[in-house]
Amino acid sequence: MCGRYAIVLAGDGSFQRRFSLEERADDLAPHFNVAPTQTLPVIVRNSPNRVAMMRWGLIPSWAKDASIGSRMINARAETVAEKPAFRGPLRSRRCLVPASGFFEWKREGDRKTPHFIHLPDEPLFGFAGLYDTWRDADGETVQSYTILTTEPNALMSAIHNRMPVILRREDEDEWLDPANTEPEQLLPLLRPYPAEAMTAYPVSRLVNSPQHDTPLVLEPA
């Protein structure tokens, strides 16, 4: 699964360039310990790409209340085209979730050691995401998203049995393209990222609490 990630922003226009945005996004704040239910930037395709602020944890449009979102922070690539909450968004409501890395906990005996996993050559990359719009009884809308996961590559298999789908740069346009509506076009993109392009290291247990949203959580333990 993917239950925590980081997005480190430099405020120098690099975020805009990386995701081909027409407008600058220098007002976005860095987050070093993103947790479910928080509101974060995602990239959607709207001629051209644009940033939208959404809540992490997808609330289906048909949900009776918002609490279901806390159980839908991830969607399995293997079943995403079949699940009622995800099959509609897969066809027409796809997004990129910008990140600089993510955290996963490796079980070692009766302990779990947090690790930070990132791409040394990519300060920013995009998880494959889906989003939806939900309306409460008063007509207020909430936009929310989920992160796709897949089987682990060789690096991740030593840490956890799942990993988030990190899209290759050359696949991002295809993922966002609204003309692509068939699962047969999209599911092949949801594969493990090459292990040789990733690295992982243990970090402090400070990351266990989302209150610690500080660069200290990224430092090697």
PECORVEN-V577319 format. One record per residue. N is the residue number from 1. RES is the residue in one small letter. PSI is psi as a letter, one per 30 degrees, with the letter a starting at -180 (999 if undefined). OMEGA is omega in whole degrees, -180 to 180 (999 if undefined). Layout:
[[N,RES,PSI,OMEGA] [N,RES,PSI,OMEGA]]
//
This chain:
[[1,m,a,174] [2,c,j,-176] [3,g,f,176] [4,r,k,173] [5,y,l,-180] [6,a,k,172] [7,i,j,-176] [8,v,j,-175] [9,l,k,-176] [10,a,f,-179] [11,g,g,-177] [12,d,g,-178] [13,g,f,-177] [14,s,e,178] [15,f,e,179] [16,q,e,-179] [17,r,e,-176] [18,r,e,-175] [19,f,g,173] [20,s,h,-180] [21,l,k,178] [22,e,e,-178] [23,e,k,176] [24,r,l,-178] [25,a,h,-175] [26,d,f,-180] [27,d,f,178] [28,l,k,-179] [29,a,k,174] [30,p,l,175] [31,h,k,-174] [32,f,f,-176] [33,n,i,-177] [34,v,k,-180] [35,a,l,178] [36,p,k,-178] [37,t,f,175] [38,q,l,-180] [39,t,k,-173] [40,l,l,178] [41,p,k,169] [42,v,l,-179] [43,i,k,176] [44,v,l,-180] [45,r,j,-179] [46,n,h,176] [47,s,i,1] [48,p,a,176] [49,n,k,175] [50,r,l,177] [51,v,k,172] [52,a,k,178] [53,m,k,-177] [54,m,l,179] [55,r,k,180] [56,w,j,-177] [57,g,j,-169] [58,l,k,174] [59,i,j,-180] [60,p,k,-179] [61,s,f,-177] [62,w,g,-176] [63,a,k,179] [64,k,e,176] [65,d,l,-172] [66,a,f,-174] [67,s,f,-180] [68,i,f,-177] [69,g,e,-179] [70,s,f,179] [71,r,g,-176] [72,m,h,177] [73,i,f,179] [74,n,l,174] [75,a,k,-179] [76,r,k,-179] [77,a,e,-175] [78,e,f,-175] [79,t,g,-173] [80,v,e,-179] [81,a,f,-177] [82,e,f,-174] [83,k,k,-178] [84,p,e,-178] [85,a,f,-170] [86,f,f,-172] [87,r,e,176] [88,g,e,176] [89,p,e,178] [90,l,e,-178] [91,r,e,-170] [92,s,f,-177] [93,r,i,-179] [94,r,l,-179] [95,c,l,168] [96,l,k,175] [97,v,j,-177] [98,p,k,-180] [99,a,l,173] [100,s,f,180] [101,g,l,180] [102,f,l,-178] [103,f,k,172] [104,e,l,-175] [105,w,k,179] [106,k,k,179] [107,r,k,178] [108,e,j,-174] [109,g,b,179] [110,d,g,180] [111,r,l,173] [112,k,k,-178] [113,t,k,179] [114,p,k,176] [115,h,k,173] [116,f,k,-177] [117,i,k,-179] [118,h,l,179] [119,l,j,-175] [120,p,e,-177] [121,d,g,-177] [122,e,j,180] [123,p,f,175] [124,l,k,175] [125,f,a,-178] [126,g,k,167] [127,f,k,170] [128,a,k,-179] [129,g,l,173] [130,l,l,178] [131,y,l,177] [132,d,l,179] [133,t,k,-178] [134,w,k,178] [135,r,k,179] [136,d,a,-175] [137,a,f,180] [138,d,g,179] [139,g,g,177] [140,e,k,-177] [141,t,k,174] [142,v,k,173] [143,q,k,-175] [144,s,l,-175] [145,y,l,174] [146,t,l,179] [147,i,k,178] [148,l,k,175] [149,t,l,-179] [150,t,a,178] [151,e,l,-175] [152,p,l,170] [153,n,a,-175] [154,a,e,178] [155,l,e,-174] [156,m,f,-177] [157,s,f,177] [158,a,f,-177] [159,i,e,-174] [160,h,l,-177] [161,n,g,174] [162,r,l,173] [163,m,l,176] [164,p,l,176] [165,v,j,172] [166,i,j,-179] [167,l,k,171] [168,r,k,-178] [169,r,e,-177] [170,e,f,179] [171,d,f,-174] [172,e,e,180] [173,d,e,180] [174,e,e,179] [175,w,e,-177] [176,l,f,-173] [177,d,j,-179] [178,p,f,178] [179,a,f,178] [180,n,j,-176] [181,t,f,-176] [182,e,k,178] [183,p,e,-179] [184,e,f,178] [185,q,f,-167] [186,l,e,-175] [187,l,e,178] [188,p,f,179] [189,l,f,-172] [190,l,i,-177] [191,r,l,-179] [192,p,k,177] [193,y,k,-179] [194,p,k,-177] [195,a,e,-177] [196,e,f,179] [197,a,g,-177] [198,m,l,174] [199,t,l,-178] [200,a,k,176] [201,y,l,179] [202,p,k,177] [203,v,l,-179] [204,s,l,175] [205,r,g,172] [206,l,e,-177] [207,v,f,-180] [208,n,f,178] [209,s,k,179] [210,p,f,175] [211,q,f,179] [212,h,i,179] [213,d,i,-171] [214,t,l,177] [215,p,f,-180] [216,l,f,-178] [217,v,f,180] [218,l,f,-177] [219,e,k,178] [220,p,k,180] [221,a,999,999]]
//
